[in-house]
Amino acid sequence: QVQLVESGGGLVQPGGSLRLSCAASGFTFSIYTMKWYRQAPGKERELVATISNLGHSTNYADSVKGRFTISRDNAKNMVYLQMNSLKPEDTAMYYCYCAVGFTPRWGQGTQVTVSS
């Protein structure tokens, strides 16, 4: 079955870095666009970054441009989110997402907390 499993979240000080990972299985990973979303308490889920199936095209929310980088390794069925210069407002649950056969699929999420 389709699975997306995130990891790499944690507590980090402002200005620090984290690298999130998402392990995908149960579908042909290399033909699908992958996305990272986040949701902070009391706020709507927000699209953070998108990467095309072969990684040639990426897009970012304005709030993370220049600080976050999305990447993928199709040989390993992995997608990553490198987060630098983290700010307290980046605190949220981060989710990996893929519309597999037009069916939305979400991981369980990984918590990122930016605090001193």
Secondary structure, DSSP 8 states (H G I E B T S, - for coil): --EEEEE--EEE-TT--EEEEEEEESS-GGGS-EEEEEE-TTS--EEEEEE-TTSS-EEE-TTTTTTEEEEEETTTTEEEEEE-S--GGG-EEEEEEEEETTEEEE---EEEEE--
